[in-house]
Amino acid sequence: MAADLGELLVPYMPTIRVPRTGDRVFKSECAFSYDSPESEGGLYVCMNTFLGFGREHVERHYRKTGQSVYMHLKRHVKEKVTGAAGGAIPRRRNGKVFLDLELNGDFNGDEYECEDEAKLVIFPDHFEIPLPNIEELPALVTIACDAVLNAASAYKKQEPDSWDDEIQVSKHARSLRQQDNGVKIPPSGWKCQKCEMKENLWLNLSDGAVLCGKWFFDGAGGNGHALDHFKDTNFPLAVKLDNLTPDIADIYSFDEEEAVLDPQISEHLQHFGIDIIQIQRNGTDNGHHNTDNTNNVRPRVSEWEVIQESGMKLKAVYGSGFTGIKNLGNSCYLGTIMQVLFSIPEFQRAYVGNLQRIYDYSPLDPSTDFSTQMAKLGHGLLSGLYSKPPMKSELIEQVMKEEYKHQPKGISLKMFKALVSNGHPEFSSNRQQDAQKFFLHLINLVERNSVGSENPNDAFRYLVEERVQCCQTQKVRYTQKVDYLMQLPAPIEAASNREELIAYETKRNEAEENMRAPPEPVRARIPFTACLQAFTEPENVPDFWSSELQAKSAGVKTSRFASFPEYLVVQIKKFTFVVDWVPKKVDLSIDIPDFLDLSRLRGTGLQAGEQELPDLTPPIVLPEDTRATGIDESAAMQLAEMGFPLEACRKAIYYTGNMGPEMALNWIIAHMEEPDFAEPLALPTFMEPGPSVASSGLAATPLDNHPPEESIAILTSMGFPRRHTVQALKATNNNLERALDWIFTHTEREEEETSDALSDMADTTEPNDSAFSNANTHSDSTLSPDQDASDPRIKDGPGRYELFAFISHIGASTMSGHYVCHIKKEGRWVIFNDHKVCLSERPPKDLGYIYFYRRLSSS
């Protein structure tokens, strides 16, 4: 038999590989579906590429690649028979078969046992060889099989070397001795025990001392008393109080001189009366344990319960469009956005409607192809294959607790998240993120990957008309820009319960001064009409250059809709940055309407009696010596000591006209996410004012910006012609990401037509129909007023809308908390809370963060 198996495998030996360091072995998820070893058909792992395929897709891979040998993995999960041997860990047969395959939490416990099975399958005849079969298989095949079975999860190999992963557990964490000195940290009113500092405060985990950090530590002020305390006492560990959440605990070891992890941080904080678990459960700002129930902070609890509709008997729904998404750990921001997007017909049509074509033309590694993974996700949510009701439907009410564990609990987006977050400093981490930022990031990815095909982004795409008026000459300039999201201010001063808010603030300040528990918070109630009014209010334009005066002047800007999109995305500006740079949420309620008419916000263009500003560009001057710019180096160093790059600080001082560190700090906050944030200050040579090139989609930029050869090499290595690559880099001020967008949206023919203009002047902004330029901004390039009618991607129509979905955030910061979305389907509101999908009884529309409206027909 051994000889027979050896002879059988001889023709396929050249195609069987042993996984090497760096190879990813996908043995828990199909590349084209959400099938896994626990699925009915199991999972087939290619013994050459190590990609995983479900039963319906393995034949496609065989036909496409000719690869014949696959390892079939199957996990059998069943209830234990009454009287069977107990134990907290399920029994497993062939324990080494899935050594690194995680147990499904839905089946983990005393009630279930797992039996794992593996075998080699040879296509096209489906000849099966059970494993392990060491004696009968050739040595190379045995080694390859053993390596695949024991390989680490592909997702573990894909996790980035993020800041979180670099931090090590402190050597003091498990042996830390805490003093029984009776110290209990109050819920508010903290200040340094040696000075009056109320910011950048650190709690020493040995004796409970609250002391300030250094001036440069974590971007906040301080006098270094926490470090002095360590020198006096040798108490090594301290945790930052300002931004303590269940997800974030910034711990520093003075002895080890670095940020560290403390696996027992919950117990160490509990010693001083801080219950970190209650931060999430009760939604309080800093999760302190109160023995007096009357002091519990209820509104945050209410937000947690109201948004999730806790305490209500919600009816679970199953089938197409009602598939949940498992939370991978702070991934709900991603799940909620994807649930809403795939409830929109344009996204369904672009990806699920073209499923077979996308799969047939997918690359050899479909796990790295955006369109394939979007199609896979859409099909997973809409097919109903992963949202099946319990088998005993007539007994659901009686046995829901037992039966529900048998049902699929949504789909897991590990492969999708690994792809869309690759290289992104925020989304590639395991921390909670801002759903609005992820929405724009995804818009960017869709834009890049939709060249030559239907672009579902067009459903969100619209034009904004900006009117800027010179206050001195009263002349105006009208421009248009592409946008995908409407940011709506939430003016607290317009709250209908303003007096109640003022009274609360007074009581809160008194409580802080007297070291008492804070009063019950008051939620601001803001009329939606006040938000719209704030959106239309004129805003000052800093450093406005008047082409009429050929000098800087005061200017004001107003924004209107130049066109209305098919789907309007409205973000309520609930978050604001505070001292610790963590975006804090303002607790407010807005009476969001189900139907919205924005017709009165449509722009009108140049009006009779208005005079346009001359179409000139401002002069740009570069002094011979950059030191002659008058940069206050001491102010730059002061900002650098906060932890910001020195070159960024110098630019901030320069661009704010030496107005001081405070103004420069505002500039840093506004620009810190730009790709060239830390690049040295580089200014162009003198250029006289000349005719504006806005009408041709070009804008002024520094001269002599020949792209660096390394940037050219990166883009040419992707297969783009050198001439086109150089032109793209020049047109985007040598920004690689924007240059790639430029290439995708500009044919070489277009590039040749504009080469003469660009030879004299490079472009600092993307041309008119360029791809979405930055994942962290929601504006596209500026257009001339006469271009809106010729843009085929603008689907203008009436400005009347109906609400069909909204995403809510629970918690005090976008860096922590939880996201839930509600979507209106078939006339009913449905709540999507991770893997749980139920009919909504009371959708909390007033507490939402991002709202999605669809345009009403004109009839």
N, C-alpha and C positions, 0 to 999 in steps of 0.2 A: 504493500500500500504506500509505504514511504517513497519507493521508487516511482510509483505511479503519480503521486502528488508532485514530486520533483520534476518529472517529465512534463506534467501538465503546466507547470509554472515557468518552464524554461523560456518559452517565447515571450513572456511578459517581464522577465527579470530586468531588462534594461529600463523599464518604465517604473519600477518599484524603487522608491527612494527612502532613505533613513532621514528623518527630520534633523536638520542642522540647527545650530544656534541662530536664532533670529527667525526661523520658520514658524509660522502660526498654524496651529492645528485646530480646525473648526469642527469640534466633535459635539457641540451642543446646540447648533442652530444651522438650518439650511440657508444657503446663500440666496435662494429665490422665494422662500416661504418661511413660516415660523414653525415648521416641523422640527422635532427634536428626537432624541432616543426614546422619549416617553410617548411620542406619537404612535399611532397604530402601525404605521409602516416603518418606524424606526428612522435611522439616519445612516446614509452611506458616505463614508469619508474616502476621498480619492487618495490612493497610495502614492501619487506623484505630486499633486498640488496641495493635498491635505485640506481641500475645501470640502464642506459638508453639503449633502443634497438629500432632500426628501424623496420618497418613492416616485412622485410625479415628475421630478426634475432630474434624476440621475441619468435617465436615458438621454436627455438633451445634452448633458455634459459628455456622455460617452460618444454620441454622434459628432459632437463639435470637436472633440480633442482626440478621439480614438483611444483614450485611456480605458483599459478593460478591467483593472483590478481595484476593487473598493473594499473597505472594511465596513461591514454592516453592524451598527450598534443598536441595541434594543434594551430598554429598561422596562421590566414588568413590575407594576405597582399593584398590590392587592391588599385587601383587608386581612388582618390576622384572624385565623379561625379561633373561636372561643376556646380557651384552655391552652392556647399555644404559649410558648415561652415568651415571657414579657421582656421588658427592657426599653430604656428610653431611646436607644438608637436602633433603627430598623435593621433587621438581619439582611445580609447580602451574600449572594452566591458569586463565586469568582471575584473575590474582593478587589483584585488588582485590575479588573477589566476597565472600570471607570475610576481610576485612582484619583483623578483631578476633576471629575465631573461632579458639580455641586448637587446635593440632594435638593429636590424641589420642596420648598418650604410648605407647600400645600399638603404634602404627604409625609411630613416629618413628624414622627411621634410614635407612641405605643400602638396605635391602631393599624399601622401599615408595615409591610415589609417589602423590600425591593429584591428582585432577582435580575441580575445583569447578564446580558448575553452578547457575544461578539463572534463574528465569523467573516472569513474572506469570501467575496462574491466576484466571480469572473463573468464579465459581459462578453458577448450578448446572450450566452446560453444560461446565465444565472447559476453556474456551478458553484456550490457552497462548500466551504471548508471550515468546520467549527474551530474555534480558538478557546483555550490555548492548544497548540498542536506541535509542541517543540520538536518531538522526535521525528515527525514525518515531514516537516517543512524544511526547505533549504535554509542554511544558516542566515543568509542575507535577509530572507523574508521574515524569519523569526525575529531578528534584531529590529527590522523595520516595524513589525507589528507591536513588539514590546515598547518601542520608542513612541509610537502613536498612542498606545493605550496609557502610557505614563506621562505623556507630554502635558505641559501646563496649558491652561485655558488660553485660547487665542486672545481673549479680552484682557487677560492679565498682561500679556505681552504688548497689547496695544495701549495700556494705560501709560500716559506720559510721565516723564520725570518732572512732575509738577512740584510746586513749592511745598504742597502738603506732603508729598512722598519723600522729600529730602529731609524732613524733620525727623529726628530720632527720639526714641523714648529716653527720658532722662534717667541717669544712673541713680538719682535720688528718689524717683517716683514711688517705687514699692517699699522703700525703707524710710520714707519721710516720717519724722516724729513731730506730731502736732501738740502744742501745749494746751493743757486743760486750764486755760486762764479765764474762761467764761465769756470771751469776746464773741459777740454776735453782731454781724454787719447789718445795719439798718437798710431798708429798701431804697433809700434815697438820701440826698443831703451829704454825700461823701465829700471830703476834702482832705488834703494832705495833713498828716498829724504834726508836721514841722513847718508848714507854711500855709498860705491861704489858697493854694492851687486846687481847683475843682475839676481839672481836666487831666487826661493822661495819668490816671491813678491806677496803682498796682497794689493788689492784696497779697501780702506775704503769707504763704500757705503754712508756715510754721507757727507764727504767733498772731496772725490776723492784723498786723499793722497795715494801714492804708497810707501809702506814700507816693509821691510823684516820681515820674520817670525823667529821663534826660530831655533836653530841648529837642534834640534831633531824633529821639526814638519815636517811631510810629507816626511821625508827622504832627506831633503836638508838643505843646510847651511843657516845661518842668524844670526843677532845680536839682535833679539827681538824688533826691533823698532816699529813694528805694535802694539805689546802689550803696549809698552811705550806710544804710541800715544793715545790708549784707556784710559790709566790711566790719561793722561793730559786733554782729551776732553770728555770722557764718550761716544764717538761715538761707538756703540756696534758691528756693523756687518762689515765683510770684506770678499771679495771673492778672491780666488787664481787666478792670471792672467795666470800663466804658462800653465795650461792645460784646459783653458776655451773652451768648445765646446757646441753645442746645447744639448748634452746629459749629459754633466758633468759640474756642477758648484759647486766647493767645497767652501762652505760658513761656516764661523766660527763666533760664537757669543762670544765675550770676556766677556760679562756680564753673560751669561749663562754657560760659560766655556765648550762648547761642539760644535761639528759640528751640523749645523741646516739646515733646508730648508727655502727657501724664495719663496713663490708662485708668487711674483711680481718681481723676479730677472730681467726679461727682461726689465721692465720699469725702474728699478733702474739703470741698466747698460746703458740704452738709455740716461739717464740724463747726463752721462759723455761721450756720443758720441759712445758708443759701442752697435752695433746692433747685438744681439746674433742670431737673425733669419738669418742674412746674412752669418753667419758662415757656415751654411749648404747650403744655396741657392747659395752663391758665392764661397764656398769652400775655403775662405781665412783662414789663420792660426788663426786669432783671431777675425774675424768678425766685424771689425770696420767700422763704417758708414763713407763714404766719400761723401761729397757733390760735389766734383770734379770728374766727371766720368773718366777723363783721368788717375786718380790714382787708379782706380779699378784694382784688380789683376785678369787677364784674364785666365791664364793657368789653375788655379783651376776650374774656371767656365767651361773651355773647357773640363776638365776631367769629370765633372759632366754631361755635355751635351753629350760628345762623347760616354761615356760608356753606357748611357741610350738611346743613339740615339735620343735625344730630337730634336724637330723641324722637324722630318721626318714623313711622313705619313705612319706609319707602319700598315700593314694589320693584324688584329687579326685572330688567328687560333683557332679552337676548335676541340674537339674529343679526342680520345685515345692518351695519351702521351703529350697532350697540355693543361693540367690542371694547373692552377696557384695555388700559396700558399699564403694565406693572411698573411700579416705582423702583428704579435701580438704586435709590438713595439720593435724594435731592435732584431727581430728574423730572419732577412734576411740571416744571416750567416748560420743558420740551414736550411732554405728553399732552398738555392742554392746548398748546399751539397746534400740534399736528392733528388733534381731534377736530378742531375748528376748521383748519384748512381743508381737510378731506370731507367736510360736510358741504363744501362749495363745489358746484358742478364743474367749474373750469378746472379745478385741480383733479377731480375725479376723471374727467375726460382726458386730460393731458397725460395722466400716468396709468390709471386703471383701464381706461378705454383703449390705450395703446400697449397694454401689458405684453401681449405675445410679440409684438414688433420690438419692444424694448428688450425683452428677454432674448429674442433671437439674435439681436445685434449687440448684446452685452459683451464686454471684453472677457478674456480668459479668467480674470479674477473679478467676478461680479461684486464682491464685497467692497471694492474700491470705486464702484461706478455709482454716481449720484442718482441718475435716472432709474437705474435698476433698483436701488434701495428705496427710492420714493415709490416706485410701482409696487414693490413688495409690501411696503408699509400700507399703501392705500388698499391693496387687495386684502391684506390682513385685517384691516378695520372694516371693510365693506362686504367681504365675502360671507361673513357669518360662520366660517369654519372654526373660529376660535371663540365663539360666543354661543354655545349650545345650552339649552335649558336642561335641568335635571331630568333623568330618565323617568322617574316616578312622579310625573307631573300632578297626579291626583293626590299625592301625599306631601306636596311641597311644604305646606304650612306646618305639618306635624314633624317632618324630618329634615327641615331646611338646614339645621346645624350640621347634621351628619352628611347629607347628600351634597351640600354646596362644596364640600371639600373635594368631591370627586370631579367637579367641573373645571374646565380650563379657566384660570383667573387672568384673562387678558393675554396680551402679547408682550414680549420683552424686546426692547429696542436697543440691545447692546451693540449689535453690528451697525445700526443706523447712527447711534450716538457716537460711536468710535469714528465713523466717517465724517459726519458733519462738524464734529468738534476738533478734528485733527489739526493741530497747529494753532488753535485758538487758545490764548492764555486763560480765558475765563471758562469757556464751555468744556474745555478738556479736563478741568478739575472736577472733583467730586463735591464741590460746594454748590449751594443753591445760587441761582442766577436770576437776572431780570428777564421776565418773559417778553417784555417789549424789545429788549436788545436781541433776544433770540429770534423773534419774529423778523426783525430787520436783517439779521445775519442769514436767515433762511431765504429771504427775498434776494439777497445777494447771491447765494448759491444757485437758486433757481434761475436767476438772470444769467449767470455764467454758463449754465448747462442747458439753456434753451435755445441756443443759436441754431437757426435753421429749422426750428420746430415750433409748435404752438407754445406760447409763453403764458402760463396761467397768471403771472404777475400782472398782466394787463388788466385784470379784474380790479386791482387795487390802484392802478396808476392814474394819476390825475395831475393837472397843472395848477400851480398857485400863482396868482398875480400879486406881485409886490410893488407897492407905490411908495417911493421915497421922495420926500419934499425937503428942499433946502429952506431952512427957516429964515434965512437972511434975504434970499432973492424970491422966495415963494415959487420957484420953478420946480418941476417934478421929473422923475424918471420912472417909467414902467418897465418891469422885467417879469419874466415868467420862469418858473423852475418846476421840475418834476418832483412829485412827492408820492409817498405810499401810506402815510399815516398822519392823522390830525391830532396834534397835541393840544389838549384843552385845559386851560388854567382852572384852578379851583380857588377862587378868591375867598379867603377866610373872612375878610372884612365884610363880605356880603352875606354871611351866615344869618339865617333867620333867628337863631338863638344866640346872638352875639353877646347879649348881657349875661347870659348863663355862662358863656365861655370866659368872659372877663372875670366873673366871680370865681370860677374854678381856678384860673391862673393865679389869682390873688391868694387863694387858699393853698395852692400847691407851693408857691414861693414861701409862704409862712411855714408850711410843714417842713420844707427843706432847711430853713433857717433854724427851726427848733428841733431838728432831727426827729420828726414824727413821721408816721406813715402818711403817704400822700392821700388826698381825698379821692373819691370815686371820679374817674375821668369823665369828661363830657364830650360827646361826639358832635362835631360841627355839622349842622344841616344847611346845605347850600342849594339854592334853587338852580336848576339846569339853565334857566334863562340868564342867570348871573354869570355862568361859565361862558356862554356864548358871547355875552356882552364884553367880558374880559378878553376874549379871543379877538374881537374886532377893535379893541382900544389901540390907539397909536402907541408906538414904543420908540424911545430915543435910539438913535444910531450913533454909537461912539465912534469918534475919529472919522466922521463923514467928510469926504472930500468933494467939494462942490466944483464941478467942471466949469460952472459959470464964473466963480470967483477965483478959480485956479488956486484954491487954498482950502484948508479945513474949516468946516462950519458946523453949526448945529443942524441936525437932520432928524426927521421923524419918519417912521415906516408903518404902513398898514398892509395887512394881507387879506386877500379875498380868493375865492375859487375862480380860476379861469376856466375850469371844467369840473364836472362831477363824475366820480368813478362809479363803476357798477356796484362795488362793495366798498363801503366807507369804514375804515378802522379808526376808532377814536380812543385815544389814551388819556386818562385823567391824570394830571400831573400831581400825584399824591406824595411823591418822594422828594426829599430835599437833603442836601449834604450838610452834615454838622461837623463838629470839631474833629471827631475821629475818622472822618472821611467815609463813614458808613452811611449809605442812603437811608434815612429814617422816614417812616411813613406818617403822614398827617392823618389822624383819625377823623374821617368825615363821611357823610352820607349825602348823596345827590339824587334828586328825584328824576332818574333817567326815564325819558319817554319811550314808549313802544314805537311811536311813529314820529318822524323827524322831518321837518321841512326847512332846508337851508337855502331856498331859492333867493332869499334877500341877501345872501352872502356872496352871490355871484359878482365877479368883477365887471367893471364897465369900461376899462381902458381909458385912454386920454379923453377928457371931457372938454366941452366947449368952454373957452376962457382960460384953460390951463396952458401954460407954456412949458415946453420940454427943456431939460438941461442939455447943453451941448454934448454931443457924442464923443467925448474925449476920455482918455485914460490918465490917471494921476502920474506925476513924475516919481521916479524911484531913485534915490541917491545912495551911493555907497561911498563913505569917506575913505580916504587913502589908508588910514589906519583904523582898524576896528575899535581900537581903544579910544579913538576920537569920537566915537558915537556917544560918549558920555555915559557909558554904563556904570552904574554905581556898584562897583565890585563888592563892597562890604554888604550891600543889600542882597546881592546874588549869593554870597557865601552864607548869609543868614538863612536864605531859603534852602540852600544846599544842605545845611545842617539838619533840616527837617527830613532829609532822606531823598530829596529830588535830585536828578542829575544836574550837575553844575551847568552844562551847556543849555539845558532847558531853562534853568533859572536866569541865565544871562539873556536868553531870548525874551523871557517874560519881562525882565526889567526894561529891555530895549523897546519892546512893542507896547508897553504901557507908559512910555515916555518918562521913565524915572519918577513915577508917581508914588513910589514907595513899595515896601514888601507886601502890604495888604492888597493893593491893586494887582501886583504881579502874581500874587497867590490866586486871585480870581482867574487870571489868564491861564495859569497852570492847570487849574481844575477844568477849565473849558477845553484845553488842548492836550491833556495828558494821554488821551487814547489815540492820538494821531500817530501814524507810523514813524514820522521824522521828529517826534517829540524830543528825543535826546540828541538829535544831530546838532553839530556845531552851528552857530549863527553864521549864515552866509547871505550876503546882500548883493544885489546886482549893481553894475556900474550906472552912472547917470544916464537917464533916458528922458528926453524932452517929451512933454505931452503930445500925443498924436491922435489920429483918428482911432476911435474904438473899433475893435473887431468883434464886438458882441454879436453882430448880425450874422457873422460867418461861423459862430460857435467857438471862437478863439478868444483868449484873454491874455493880458500881459503877464510876462513872467521874467525872471532874471535871464540876462543874456549869457552866452558861452556856457550853457549847461550841458555840454556833451556828456552823454551817459557813461557811467563807469563800465569798463570792460567786463567786470565780473557780473554786472546786471545783464549786460548783453548776452554773455555766455549762458546765463541761467535760462533766458527766454529762447535763445537759439537751440539749446539742448532739448527743448520741448518740440522742436520741429518747425518753428516759425522762421521765416527769412530774416536775414540780418537787417536788411533795409527797413522792413516793416517793424522789426524790434526796436531799432534806433529811433524811428519815428514815434513809436508808442511811448517810449521812455521820455523823449523830448516833450511830447504832448501832455505828459502827466508829471512833469517835474521830477523825473527819475524815481517815481514811486512804483515799485514792482507790482503790487496788487492792482493798482489802478491801470497800470500799463497792460496787464493781462486782460482786464475788462475792455480796454481800448482796442486791443487786437481782435477780440471776439466780436466787437460791434463795428469794426471798420474793415472793409475789404481792402486788398492792396490797391484796387482801382481808386477807392476813395482817398487812400493815403497819397497816391500819386497826384491827385487833383489838388490836394492841399499842401503839397510839399514846398511849393514856392513861397507860400505865405509863412509856413513854419520855419523856413530857412533863415528868416530874419527875426522871427519872434516865436518863442516856444510857448506852449499853453500850460497854464497852471491848473485849469479845471478841465474836466472831461467834456468832450463835444456833446452836442445836443441829445443824441440818442444813445449815449454811452450807457454801459451797465452801471448798476448801483455801485457806487464807488467805495463805500465804507460801511462796514457792518454796524458801526456805532453812530451813524448819522442817518437821518431819514430824508435827506434832500438829495436830488440829483442835480445835474448841471443847470446853469442858468440859460434860458432861451430868450431869443428876441421875441417881441410881442406878436410878430407875424407868423410864427412857426407852429402855433397850436393847431391850426386847421389842417396842416399837412402831416401831422404825426398820426400814422395809422394805428398806433398803439393806444391812443387816447380814446376811450369809449364814452364820450360825453353824452349826457342826457339830463333829465329832470333831477332836481336836488331834493327829491322826496324819498324817504327811506323807512324801512321797518327793521326793528331790532330782531336778530335771529340767534345771536350768541353773545356771551360775555365770559371773561376770565376774571376770577377774583383771587386776591392775594390775602393770605392770613399771616399775621405777624407784624413785627415792627420794622423790618428791613428787607430789601430785596435779597440780601445775603443770607437770609434765614427764612423760616416759615414754610408755607405750603401753598400750592396753587390748585384751584378747582375750576372747572368750566361747566357752564350750562349752555345747552344747544336746543333750539326749538326744532323738533322733528315731527312731522305729520300732525302739526297743530298742538303738540304737547311739549312742555319743557322737560328736558332730560338732564340729570346731573351726572357728570363724568368725574369721579373722584378716584383717580388712579385706576385700579382694575375693577372698581365697583361702578356699575352703570344702572341707574334707577330712574323711575319717573319722579320728577320733582314735584313736591307739594307746595313749596313756598320759595320760588326763586328769588334770591336776595339781590335784585337788580340795583338797589341803591348803594351797595357796597362793592361794586365791581371796579376793576382796574383798567381793563381793555374791553371795549365794546365793538361788536361787529354788526353793521347794518347792511341790508341789501336794498338796492334801488327798487322802488315801486314802478310798475308799468305806468305809462302816460294815460292809459285808458281809464 
